[in-house]
Amino acid sequence: MKRVNHVMKRVLRGAVVAIAAMTIAEASLSFAQESVAVKATIVTGGLPVDDPNAAIWSSAMPATFPMSPQVHWPNRIQEVTVQDVSVRALHDGNQVAFLLEYKDPSEDLDDAAAFEFMVGDKKAHFAHGQPMLQVEGGPVNIWFWKHKDDKAVDMTAKGFGTLKPQTHQDVKAKGAYANGGWKIVFSRTLSTDHPEEDVQIIPGEFISIAFAVWDGRKDAVGELVEKGSQKAVSSWWYFRADAPPDYSSYMYAAIAAVVALGFQFVLIRKLKKGQ
C-alpha cells in the first residue's frame, strides 16, 4: 500500500500543479491589462446615469490617466489646462455608466470632454482613428459632452476631418461642476443595433478607450484657448466590464479530484489482484 500512496501523491501533485499553472497564466495576463484599465463593477438596483455625485460611485475603483497637448495634427496646442483625468465605471448587465472627473479652475460654457472607443478589429490611432505609421486607421466611436448643452452627442470618425454625429443617438451625459472640478457621467446600453458605428461592450473582454478634454476659457481677446483639435488628449488605455462570477476553476479542481480518486480505485484493485 505504500507504493499506492506514493503513486497517488504524485498524481494529485501533478493535477494541482497543472491547475495552478493555468490559473497563474490567466491571472498574469489579466493583471497586466487591468493595471492600465478602467473596470466597470457589476451592481444591482440601477445605475446613477444622471447623478455624478451619487454615493454608489465610491464603490467603483478609480483609474487615473495622464493627459497631454494634442500635437499629432494641425492645429496643434502646446499647453493644456487638464493634466490628468480620473475614471470610474459601473454596469448592471444591461447598461454601463462612466464617471469622468478632472480639475478645472473655472466653469465655462465651452468646457467639454469626450470618450473614444475603437470599433471592430481594425487598429485605430487615438486621434480620431487617423491612419498613421504602423496603424491602418479604423472607425472610432466618440461620446462627446459640452457644458453649454449638458448632453451627449454620439459620434463617428475615421481620421481627422471625418468626425460627424450619428443619425442614432444612444449615449446620455450629465455634468456637475463644484470645488474647482468637473464630474461628468456618460451612459449607454452595453450593446446597440449599430455595431458598424458603435462600440459593443461584452462583459469580461478588454476594449481600447481614450479621453479628451477642452478647457472652455477664453484669452484676452475673447478667443477660445482650446477648441477643435486643440485639446488635452490621452493615448489608448483599456476598459473592461466585469463578467458574472466564473466558477470554472472550482469545476476543474473537482474534475481533477474525481479523476485522481478513480485512478486510485483502479490502481488499488489491480495491485490487489497482482498480490
N, C-alpha and C positions, 0 to 999 in steps of 0.2 A: 504493500500500500504506500510505502514511502515513495516508490517510483511514480505511482499515480499522482500523488500530491505534488511531486516536483514538476511533472508534466503539466498539471493543471495550473500551477502558479505561473509557468511560462506562457501558457495560453492566455490566461487572464491578463497578465502583464502586457502581452502583445496587443490585446484588444484595447486596453486602456491607453497605451501609447499611441495607437492609430487614431483613436477618437480625439485625444488631446492634440495631436498634430494637426488634424483637420480644423479643430476649433481655434487653435492659435493662429493658423494661416488666415482663416476668415477674419478673425478679430484684428490681426495686424493690418490688413488691407482696409478694413472699416475704420480703424483708428487713424490711419494716415489721411483718409479723406475727411473724417469728421473733425480733425484738428483744424481744418480751414473751412468749416461748413456751418451754415445755418440749419438748425434742426427743428422741425415742427413737431412739438409734443402732441400726442393724442389727448383730447379732452372730451368730456360729455357735458350735456346741458347747454350747448350753444356757444358761439364764438362772439367776442366783443368787436364786431365788424364796424361799429360806429362809435366806439369809445376808446380813444388812445390812452385814457387814464384808468381803465378798468383794473381792478385788483388782480384778476386772473393772469395778467401779463407777467406778474412776478414769478409764476410757476414755469415760465419758459426761460431757458438758458440764453443769455445774450451772447452774441458773437460780434466782435469789433473788427472793422476793416479800414485800412488806410485809404485816403483819397489823395489825388494829385491833380495838377492842372492838365487839361486836355491839350496835348502837344502833337497829336498824331495827324491832325488835319486842319487846314485853314478854316476859319480863323482861330489861331491858337491863343492860349492865355498862359501867362507866366506865373500868376499868383491867384490863389483862391481862398475864400473865407473858411470853408469847411475842410478840416484836416482828417477827420475820420467819422465813421457812422457806426452805430450800434443797431443790430437787427435781432429781433425775436420772432418766433413763429409758432402758431398753434393750428391744429386741424381736428376735425371731428369725423373724418372718413368720407365727408361729402364736400365740405368747403375748407379752404385754407385762409388764414389771416396772418399778415406780417405787420410788425410794429417797427418802423424806422425812426431812430432818434439821432439827433445831432445838435451841436451848439451853433447858434446864430445870434450875434449881438443885437440884431434889430429885426422886428417883424415888418416885412414889406409885402405889398400886394403881389409882386412878381417873384417872390420866393417860390421855388419849385423843386421837385425831386422825382426820381424815376427808378424803377426796377427794370432789369433787362434779362431775358432768358434766351438760350439757344432753342431753336425749333427743329426737330428732326435730328438726323445723324450727321449732317454736314457741319464741320467745324467752322465757326464764325469768329471774327475779331470782335472784341467787346465794343469797338467803336462802330455801332450800328450795323455790325455784320460785314464791315468793309473788307473786301479781298486784300490781303497783304502778304508779305513774304511768309511762305510755309503755311499760309491759311487760305483755303479756297474762297472763303466767303460764303455766307448762307443766311437764310432768313432768321430774324430775331423778333421776339415779341416784347414790346416795351409797354410798361404800365406807368403812365405819366400823371402827375398831380401838380396843380398850381393853386397857390393860396387864393388868388383872385376869384377862382371859380369854386374851390374846395370840393372838387370831384375828380374822378379818374378818367383818363382817356386811354382806351385800349388801342395800341398802335402796332404797326408792322414796318420793318425796314430790311433792306438787303444792300447795305452800303450807304455812304453819305449821299444826300440828295434824294433818297427814296423813301424817307420817313413819311408815313401817312396814317390817319385814323382808320380803323377798320369799320366796315359797314355795320358789324355787330359789336356791341359794347357790353362785355361780360364782367369787367372789373369795376369795383367800387373803392372809394378812398375818402378818408376824413382826417383832417389835421387839427392840431391844437398847439398853440404857442404859449409858453409860460417859462419864467425863470431863465430867460436867455437861451431858449432852445425849442426845437420842434419835435413833436411826436405825431407821426402820420401812420394811419392804419390803411393797408391795402388788402382787399379780399376778393376771392373768386372761387368758383367751384373747382375741384381738383382736375376735372376733365371737361372739355367742351365739345361741341359738334363741329369744330373747325380746326382739326389737327394740322392742317397745312399752314395755318397762321398763328395758332395759339400753342403755348407750351402745355403739354399734357403731364400732369403730376401723378406718378404712380408711387404709392407708399412703399418705402424700402429702397427705391432707386435714387441714385445721385443725379442731380441736374445742375448745369452750369448757370450761375447767376452773377450779375454785376449791378453796380449802383451809380447814379449820377445825381448831383445836387447843384442848383443855381441859387446864389445869393441875390435877391432882388433889389439890392441897394443901388443908388444912382450916384454918379460922380458929380463934380462941381457944376457941370454944365447941363445936368439933368439927363445924361445918358446912362443906360443900364451898364453896369460893370461886367456882369455875367449874363450872357444870353446866347441862344443857339448852341453852337459848338464850343463857345467859351464857358466852360463849366468845370466843376470838380468831378472826376471820374475814378472808378476803381477798375482793377483788372478782373478777370473771371475768377470766381470762387465756386464753392459747392453749396447746394441746398438738398436736403433730404427730409421728406415727411416720414415720421416713424411708421413702421409697419405694425400690424397687430402682433401680439406676442407669438414667438416661434418656439415650440417645444420639441423641435426635431432632434436636438442634441440629446434630450432625455430618451427619445424613442430609439436613437442609435445605441445608447448605453444599454437600454433594456434588451434590444436585439442581440447585442454582443454578449450580455449575461446569459440569455437563453441559449445561444449557440454554444457558449463555453460549458454550460451545465449539460447540454445534450451531448457534447463531445465527451465530457467526464463520464456520463452514464454509459455510453457505448464503450469507452475505453476500459472502464471497470469490468463490464461484462466480458469483454474479450480477454482481459488478463485473468479473470477467474476461470474462464474456460481453458485457458492455456495451462493454469495451475492444475 
